[in-house]
């Protein structure tokens, strides 16, 4: 019989043992257990929930965990400006012991990372974590296609292993 295009004989698919595949640990025991030891490279994980449920915060924490495990990262944020995304990640990267605060005019404490700590974090990020620049507009190219091409380039040129798309609805 003639083969059918886009169909494989399952007997010819290579056996790959899941326990040997590289993984990024979340360092949350229950989640890592549910994922079979962590997030396997090459798999897609979708975080869902209502607005304000902490998806972006959790995603930021996953980026930091991936960096800790020496995986290069790429992020797309359709909701935050670049400086806001960086500030959000910096606050988590710094940790509570490195945060300073001021009290604003309403009596609320506003936390921030001071310049020396920010410079240290920047050295840690350098060449390892990248943010999609969604301010560059090319009217000739579909934005989703442009994002996908950019992701492919980041994987090839910078060995990016962890990709986060924060709000796919905006892409």
C-alpha positions as CSV (number, residue, x, y, z in Angstrom):
1,X,0.0,0.0,0.0
2,X,1.1,3.5,-0.7
3,X,2.0,5.6,2.4
4,X,-0.4,8.4,3.4
5,X,1.3,11.9,3.5
6,X,1.7,13.2,7.1
7,X,1.2,9.8,8.7
8,X,3.8,7.7,10.5
9,X,3.8,4.0,11.3
10,X,3.8,4.0,15.1
11,X,6.3,1.1,15.2
12,X,8.9,3.4,13.7
13,X,8.6,6.1,16.3
14,X,11.6,6.2,18.6
15,X,11.2,5.2,22.2
16,X,12.1,8.0,24.6
17,X,12.1,7.4,28.3
18,X,10.4,10.3,30.1
19,X,12.5,10.0,33.2
20,X,15.7,10.8,31.2
21,X,14.3,13.9,29.4
22,X,15.6,17.3,30.7
23,X,13.2,19.1,33.0
24,X,12.9,22.5,34.6
25,X,11.8,22.1,38.2
26,X,9.3,24.5,39.6
27,X,10.7,23.7,43.1
28,X,7.1,23.3,44.3
29,X,7.0,19.6,45.3
30,X,3.4,19.0,44.5
31,X,3.6,20.6,41.0
32,X,6.9,18.8,40.1
33,X,5.3,15.5,41.2
34,X,2.2,16.1,39.1
35,X,4.4,17.0,36.1
36,X,6.5,13.9,36.4
37,X,9.5,15.6,37.9
38,X,9.2,19.1,36.4
39,X,8.4,20.8,33.1
40,X,9.9,18.7,30.3
41,X,11.7,20.7,27.6
42,X,9.7,20.8,24.4
43,X,6.3,20.5,26.1
44,X,3.6,23.1,26.2
45,X,2.1,24.1,29.6
46,X,-0.9,26.5,29.7
47,X,-1.7,28.4,32.9
48,X,-5.4,29.4,33.0
49,X,-7.4,31.3,35.6
50,X,-9.3,34.5,36.2
51,X,-7.8,37.9,36.0
52,X,-5.8,38.6,39.2
53,X,-5.4,34.9,40.1
54,X,-1.6,35.1,40.0
55,X,-0.8,33.5,36.6
56,X,1.8,36.2,35.7
57,X,3.4,36.1,39.1
58,X,3.7,32.3,38.9
59,X,5.1,32.6,35.4
60,X,7.7,35.1,36.6
61,X,8.7,32.7,39.3
62,X,9.0,29.9,36.7
63,X,11.3,32.1,34.7
64,X,13.5,32.7,37.8
65,X,13.6,28.9,38.5
66,X,14.6,28.2,34.9
67,X,17.4,30.8,35.2
68,X,18.6,29.2,38.5
69,X,18.8,25.9,36.6
70,X,20.9,27.6,33.8
71,X,18.2,27.6,31.1
72,X,17.9,30.7,28.9
73,X,14.5,32.2,28.8
74,X,12.3,34.3,26.5
75,X,9.2,36.1,27.5
76,X,6.4,37.9,25.7
77,X,4.1,40.2,27.7
78,X,1.1,41.6,25.9
79,X,-0.1,43.4,29.0
80,X,3.0,45.1,30.6
81,X,5.4,47.6,29.2
82,X,9.0,46.4,29.2
83,X,10.0,48.4,32.3
84,X,6.9,47.1,34.2
85,X,7.7,43.5,33.3
86,X,11.3,43.9,34.4
87,X,10.3,45.6,37.6
88,X,7.9,42.7,38.4
89,X,10.6,40.1,37.7
90,X,13.3,42.2,39.6
91,X,11.1,42.3,42.7
92,X,10.8,38.6,42.8
93,X,14.5,38.0,41.8
94,X,15.7,40.3,44.6
95,X,13.8,38.5,47.3
96,X,12.2,40.1,50.4
97,X,15.6,40.6,52.2
98,X,16.8,42.9,49.3
99,X,13.7,45.1,49.0
100,X,13.3,48.6,50.2
101,X,10.1,50.6,50.5
102,X,8.7,54.0,50.7
103,X,5.3,55.0,52.0
104,X,3.2,56.7,49.3
105,X,0.8,59.6,49.7
106,X,-2.0,57.2,50.6
107,X,-0.1,55.5,53.4
108,X,0.7,52.4,51.4
109,X,4.1,50.8,51.4
110,X,5.6,50.6,47.9
111,X,8.4,48.2,47.4
112,X,11.4,48.6,45.1
113,X,14.8,47.2,44.3
114,X,17.7,49.6,44.9
115,X,20.3,50.4,42.2
116,X,23.1,48.1,43.4
117,X,20.8,45.1,43.7
118,X,19.3,45.9,40.3
119,X,22.7,46.0,38.8
120,X,23.5,42.6,40.3
121,X,20.3,41.2,38.9
122,X,21.1,42.7,35.5
123,X,24.4,40.9,35.4
124,X,22.6,37.6,36.3
125,X,20.0,38.3,33.4
126,X,22.7,39.3,30.8
127,X,22.5,37.1,27.8
128,X,20.1,34.7,29.6
129,X,16.7,36.2,29.7
130,X,15.1,38.1,26.8
131,X,11.8,40.1,26.4
132,X,9.9,40.4,23.2
133,X,9.9,44.1,22.1
134,X,6.2,44.6,21.1
135,X,6.8,48.3,20.5
136,X,8.5,47.6,17.2
137,X,5.6,47.6,14.7
138,X,6.0,46.2,11.2
139,X,2.8,46.8,9.3
140,X,3.8,44.2,6.6
141,X,4.0,41.3,9.0
142,X,1.3,39.5,11.0
143,X,2.1,40.0,14.7
144,X,1.6,36.4,15.6
145,X,3.8,35.2,12.7
146,X,6.4,37.7,13.7
147,X,6.3,36.5,17.3
148,X,6.7,32.8,16.2
149,X,9.6,33.7,13.9
150,X,11.3,35.6,16.8
151,X,10.8,32.7,19.1
152,X,12.4,30.4,16.6
153,X,15.4,32.8,16.2
154,X,15.8,33.0,20.0
155,X,15.9,29.2,20.3
156,X,18.5,28.9,17.5
157,X,20.8,31.9,18.4
158,X,20.6,32.0,22.1
159,X,19.8,28.4,23.1
160,X,16.5,29.5,24.7
161,X,14.9,26.6,26.4
162,X,12.0,28.2,28.4
163,X,9.5,30.4,26.6
164,X,6.7,32.3,28.4
165,X,3.8,34.0,26.6
166,X,1.9,36.2,28.9
167,X,-1.3,36.8,27.5
168,X,-1.7,35.0,24.2
169,X,-5.0,36.9,23.7
170,X,-2.9,40.1,23.0
171,X,-0.5,38.4,20.5
